[in-house]
Amino acid sequence: MSLDATQILSARTSAILVPLDFLGVLRLEGPDTADYLQRVSSQDAEGLAVGSSAPDCLLTGKGKLLAHFRLMRIRADLFLAETQRDRLEELRDLLDRYIFTEKIELTILDNHEGLGILGPDAPALCGDPGEAMLQNEVREEGGHFRVRSDELGIPFCRIYGLQSSIDDDRSRLQEKGVALADRELFEAVRIDAGQPLFG
């Protein structure tokens, strides 16, 4: 597939699908997770409401950026970190470095696939019928995660789950007339929004 004006128009006026094989998710679970993240990351993890997300990063003592990710709070003791798939192991190792007695499990969800929906119609298409997703909202349904954040200047929703469930979502959305693009579209929208790619 290649980028064309029709795809850009869909992203700006309706919705278009993009595969997210370049993004992945790290699961952080345990009773000490919120307190630990509060100490080692830049985000107010303890103040992050369940069902919401926010950008986060890890820094050195001198402020050098080590990792950048989106932190999502699923439950009081369960968080997800979304970042570039090729940086998941690095993020896990950075977080694991300072875990000593804290009760936290770090798991890369390497069996999860991702599907993105870009455009004004994305929040309604990603959520349940009649329940459009709100900005920075996260939903979890039996291991199936949905998140919306609009850092690209337009609504951007992501669905993560096992490949079979993602295939079902893709088919359902394509049956509704939502076209499928490729990463080239995502990169064009990202660059147009002035969002740097970490690394």
C-alpha positions as a Markdown table, in Angstrom:
| # | Residue | x | y | z |
|---|---|---|---|---|
| 1 | Met | 0.0 | 0.0 | 0.0 |
| 2 | Ser | 1.1 | 3.6 | -0.5 |
| 3 | Leu | 0.0 | 7.0 | 0.7 |
| 4 | Asp | -2.6 | 8.9 | -1.3 |
| 5 | Ala | -4.8 | 12.0 | -0.8 |
| 6 | Thr | -7.9 | 9.8 | -0.2 |
| 7 | Gln | -6.3 | 8.3 | 2.9 |
| 8 | Ile | -5.2 | 11.6 | 4.3 |
| 9 | Leu | -8.7 | 13.0 | 3.7 |
| 10 | Ser | -10.3 | 10.0 | 5.5 |
| 11 | Ala | -8.0 | 10.6 | 8.5 |
| 12 | Arg | -9.0 | 14.2 | 8.6 |
| 13 | Thr | -12.7 | 13.9 | 8.0 |
| 14 | Ser | -13.9 | 10.4 | 8.9 |
| 15 | Ala | -11.7 | 7.5 | 9.9 |
| 16 | Ile | -9.1 | 5.1 | 8.6 |
| 17 | Leu | -7.4 | 2.0 | 10.0 |
| 18 | Val | -3.6 | 1.5 | 10.5 |
| 19 | Pro | -1.9 | -1.7 | 11.7 |
| 20 | Leu | 0.2 | -1.1 | 14.8 |
| 21 | Asp | 2.8 | -3.7 | 14.4 |
| 22 | Phe | 5.4 | -1.1 | 15.4 |
| 23 | Leu | 3.8 | -0.4 | 18.8 |
| 24 | Gly | 3.6 | -2.7 | 21.8 |
| 25 | Val | 2.5 | -2.9 | 25.4 |
| 26 | Leu | 4.3 | -3.7 | 28.7 |
| 27 | Arg | 2.1 | -4.9 | 31.6 |
| 28 | Leu | 3.1 | -3.7 | 35.1 |
| 29 | Glu | 1.1 | -5.4 | 37.9 |
| 30 | Gly | 1.4 | -5.7 | 41.6 |
| 31 | Pro | 0.5 | -3.8 | 44.9 |
| 32 | Asp | 3.6 | -1.6 | 44.7 |
| 33 | Thr | 3.3 | -0.6 | 41.1 |
| 34 | Ala | 1.8 | 2.9 | 41.5 |
| 35 | Asp | 4.2 | 3.9 | 44.3 |
| 36 | Tyr | 7.2 | 2.6 | 42.3 |
| 37 | Leu | 6.2 | 4.4 | 39.1 |
| 38 | Gln | 5.6 | 7.6 | 41.2 |
| 39 | Arg | 9.2 | 7.4 | 42.3 |
| 40 | Val | 11.0 | 6.4 | 39.0 |
| 41 | Ser | 9.0 | 8.1 | 36.2 |
| 42 | Ser | 8.0 | 11.6 | 35.4 |
| 43 | Gln | 4.2 | 11.0 | 35.6 |
| 44 | Asp | 2.0 | 11.4 | 38.7 |
| 45 | Ala | 1.2 | 7.6 | 38.6 |
| 46 | Glu | -0.6 | 7.6 | 42.0 |
| 47 | Gly | -2.8 | 10.5 | 40.8 |
| 48 | Leu | -3.6 | 8.9 | 37.5 |
| 49 | Ala | -7.3 | 7.8 | 37.6 |
| 50 | Val | -8.2 | 4.2 | 36.8 |
| 51 | Gly | -9.4 | 4.1 | 33.2 |
| 52 | Ser | -7.2 | 7.0 | 32.0 |
| 53 | Ser | -3.8 | 7.4 | 30.4 |
| 54 | Ala | -1.0 | 10.1 | 30.2 |
| 55 | Pro | 2.4 | 10.5 | 28.5 |
| 56 | Asp | 5.3 | 9.4 | 30.7 |
| 57 | Cys | 9.1 | 9.1 | 30.5 |
| 58 | Leu | 12.1 | 7.9 | 32.4 |
| 59 | Leu | 15.0 | 10.3 | 32.9 |
| 60 | Thr | 18.5 | 10.3 | 34.4 |
| 61 | Gly | 19.3 | 12.4 | 37.4 |
| 62 | Lys | 20.5 | 15.1 | 34.9 |
| 63 | Gly | 17.4 | 15.0 | 32.9 |
| 64 | Lys | 18.5 | 12.9 | 29.9 |
| 65 | Leu | 15.6 | 11.1 | 28.3 |
| 66 | Leu | 15.9 | 7.3 | 28.6 |
| 67 | Ala | 12.5 | 6.1 | 27.6 |
| 68 | His | 9.2 | 7.6 | 26.4 |
| 69 | Phe | 5.8 | 5.8 | 26.7 |
| 70 | Arg | 2.1 | 6.3 | 27.3 |
| 71 | Leu | 1.1 | 5.1 | 30.8 |
| 72 | Met | -2.4 | 3.6 | 31.2 |
| 73 | Arg | -4.0 | 2.7 | 34.5 |
| 74 | Ile | -6.4 | -0.3 | 34.2 |
| 75 | Arg | -6.8 | -1.0 | 37.9 |
| 76 | Ala | -5.3 | 0.3 | 41.1 |
| 77 | Asp | -2.6 | -2.3 | 40.9 |
| 78 | Leu | -2.4 | -2.7 | 37.1 |
| 79 | Phe | -0.8 | -0.4 | 34.5 |
| 80 | Leu | 0.2 | -0.7 | 30.9 |
| 81 | Ala | 3.0 | 1.1 | 29.1 |
| 82 | Glu | 2.6 | 1.6 | 25.4 |
| 83 | Thr | 5.8 | 2.3 | 23.4 |
| 84 | Gln | 7.6 | 1.3 | 20.2 |
| 85 | Arg | 7.7 | -2.4 | 19.9 |
| 86 | Asp | 11.4 | -2.5 | 19.4 |
| 87 | Arg | 12.0 | -0.6 | 22.6 |
| 88 | Leu | 9.8 | -2.8 | 24.9 |
| 89 | Glu | 12.6 | -4.9 | 26.2 |
| 90 | Glu | 14.7 | -1.8 | 26.9 |
| 91 | Leu | 11.8 | -0.2 | 28.8 |
| 92 | Arg | 11.3 | -3.4 | 30.8 |
| 93 | Asp | 15.0 | -3.6 | 31.7 |
| 94 | Leu | 15.1 | 0.1 | 32.7 |
| 95 | Leu | 12.1 | -0.4 | 35.0 |
| 96 | Asp | 13.4 | -3.7 | 36.4 |
| 97 | Arg | 16.7 | -2.2 | 37.3 |
| 98 | Tyr | 15.4 | -0.4 | 40.4 |
| 99 | Ile | 13.0 | -3.0 | 41.6 |
| 100 | Phe | 14.3 | -4.6 | 44.8 |
| 101 | Thr | 11.7 | -5.6 | 47.4 |
| 102 | Glu | 8.7 | -4.1 | 45.5 |
| 103 | Lys | 6.0 | -6.6 | 44.5 |
| 104 | Ile | 5.7 | -5.8 | 40.7 |
| 105 | Glu | 5.6 | -8.1 | 37.7 |
| 106 | Leu | 6.7 | -6.8 | 34.3 |
| 107 | Thr | 5.4 | -8.7 | 31.3 |
| 108 | Ile | 5.8 | -7.8 | 27.6 |
| 109 | Leu | 2.5 | -8.6 | 25.9 |
| 110 | Asp | 4.2 | -10.1 | 22.9 |
| 111 | Asn | 1.1 | -12.1 | 22.0 |
| 112 | His | -1.0 | -8.9 | 21.6 |
| 113 | Glu | -1.5 | -7.3 | 18.2 |
| 114 | Gly | -2.5 | -3.7 | 17.7 |
| 115 | Leu | -5.0 | -1.9 | 15.4 |
| 116 | Gly | -5.2 | 1.9 | 15.2 |
| 117 | Ile | -8.1 | 4.1 | 14.1 |
| 118 | Leu | -7.4 | 7.6 | 13.0 |
| 119 | Gly | -9.9 | 10.4 | 12.4 |
| 120 | Pro | -12.9 | 12.2 | 13.9 |
| 121 | Asp | -15.1 | 9.0 | 13.8 |
| 122 | Ala | -12.5 | 7.0 | 15.6 |
| 123 | Pro | -13.8 | 7.5 | 19.2 |
| 124 | Ala | -17.2 | 6.1 | 18.3 |
| 125 | Leu | -15.9 | 3.3 | 16.2 |
| 126 | Cys | -13.4 | 2.2 | 18.9 |
| 127 | Gly | -15.9 | 2.2 | 21.8 |
| 128 | Asp | -19.1 | 0.4 | 22.4 |
| 129 | Pro | -22.1 | 1.5 | 20.3 |
| 130 | Gly | -23.3 | 4.8 | 21.8 |
| 131 | Glu | -20.3 | 5.1 | 24.1 |
| 132 | Ala | -17.6 | 7.0 | 22.2 |
| 133 | Met | -14.2 | 7.0 | 23.9 |
| 134 | Leu | -13.1 | 10.1 | 25.7 |
| 135 | Gln | -9.7 | 11.8 | 25.4 |
| 136 | Asn | -7.1 | 9.8 | 27.3 |
| 137 | Glu | -9.6 | 7.1 | 28.2 |
| 138 | Val | -8.6 | 3.5 | 28.6 |
| 139 | Arg | -11.0 | 0.5 | 28.6 |
| 140 | Glu | -10.2 | -3.1 | 29.4 |
| 141 | Glu | -12.5 | -6.0 | 28.5 |
| 142 | Gly | -11.2 | -9.5 | 29.2 |
| 143 | Gly | -7.6 | -8.8 | 28.2 |
| 144 | His | -8.7 | -6.6 | 25.3 |
| 145 | Phe | -7.4 | -3.0 | 25.7 |
| 146 | Arg | -8.7 | 0.2 | 24.1 |
| 147 | Val | -7.1 | 3.6 | 24.5 |
| 148 | Arg | -7.7 | 7.0 | 23.0 |
| 149 | Ser | -5.2 | 9.9 | 22.9 |
| 150 | Asp | -5.1 | 12.8 | 20.4 |
| 151 | Glu | -1.4 | 13.8 | 20.4 |
| 152 | Leu | -1.4 | 13.5 | 16.6 |
| 153 | Gly | -3.8 | 16.5 | 16.3 |
| 154 | Ile | -6.8 | 14.2 | 15.4 |
| 155 | Pro | -8.5 | 11.5 | 17.4 |
| 156 | Phe | -6.3 | 8.4 | 17.6 |
| 157 | Cys | -7.7 | 5.2 | 19.1 |
| 158 | Arg | -5.8 | 1.9 | 19.5 |
| 159 | Ile | -7.1 | -1.6 | 20.2 |
| 160 | Tyr | -4.8 | -4.3 | 21.6 |
| 161 | Gly | -5.6 | -7.9 | 21.9 |
| 162 | Leu | -4.9 | -11.4 | 20.7 |
| 163 | Gln | -4.6 | -11.7 | 16.9 |
| 164 | Ser | -8.0 | -13.4 | 16.5 |
| 165 | Ser | -9.8 | -10.6 | 18.3 |
| 166 | Ile | -7.9 | -7.9 | 16.4 |
| 167 | Asp | -8.8 | -9.7 | 13.1 |
| 168 | Asp | -12.5 | -9.6 | 14.2 |
| 169 | Asp | -12.3 | -5.9 | 14.9 |
| 170 | Arg | -10.5 | -5.2 | 11.6 |
| 171 | Ser | -13.2 | -7.1 | 9.7 |
| 172 | Arg | -16.0 | -5.4 | 11.6 |
| 173 | Leu | -14.7 | -2.0 | 10.8 |
| 174 | Gln | -13.9 | -2.7 | 7.2 |
| 175 | Glu | -17.5 | -3.9 | 6.8 |
| 176 | Lys | -18.6 | -0.5 | 8.0 |
| 177 | Gly | -16.6 | 1.0 | 5.2 |
| 178 | Val | -13.4 | 2.0 | 7.1 |
| 179 | Ala | -10.5 | 1.6 | 4.7 |
| 180 | Leu | -7.1 | 0.1 | 5.7 |
| 181 | Ala | -3.9 | 2.1 | 5.2 |
| 182 | Asp | -0.4 | 1.3 | 6.3 |
| 183 | Arg | 2.3 | 2.8 | 8.5 |
| 184 | Glu | 3.2 | 5.4 | 5.9 |
| 185 | Leu | -0.1 | 7.2 | 6.7 |
| 186 | Phe | 0.6 | 7.1 | 10.4 |
| 187 | Glu | 4.1 | 8.6 | 9.8 |
| 188 | Ala | 2.7 | 11.3 | 7.6 |
| 189 | Val | 0.2 | 12.3 | 10.3 |
| 190 | Arg | 2.8 | 12.1 | 13.0 |
| 191 | Ile | 5.2 | 14.3 | 11.2 |
| 192 | Asp | 2.5 | 16.8 | 10.3 |
| 193 | Ala | 1.6 | 17.0 | 14.0 |
| 194 | Gly | 5.2 | 17.7 | 14.9 |
| 195 | Gln | 5.5 | 14.6 | 17.1 |
| 196 | Pro | 9.1 | 13.2 | 17.3 |
| 197 | Leu | 9.8 | 9.5 | 17.2 |
| 198 | Phe | 11.9 | 8.6 | 20.2 |
| 199 | Gly | 15.4 | 7.4 | 19.2 |
